[in-house]
Amino acid sequence: MSKSITGVVVSTKIPLAVTIEIETKLRHPEYKKIITRSKKIRAHNEIKGIVEGDIVEIRPCRPISKTKHHQVVGKVN
């Protein structure tokens, strides 16, 4: 079973693709402060009605193009 990831849609400008920003929080090893790291992932999307700001769930898949290695499973909200 592959791991699913939840993130916020940042861009829908490319046909059949969305850009998703994933935020992870971790504790700094020395200063013990919470740090937010973010990563942008491009995912294949065939679901209609997904707009910027939606929270979606994605999962890894075979490489579809040079930058797309994930597929949108569905909306969380």
Secondary structure, DSSP 8 states (H G I E B T S, - for coil): ----EEEEEEE--STTEEEEEEEEEEE-TTT--EEEEEEEEEEE---TT--TT-EEEEEE-S--SSSEEEEEEEE--
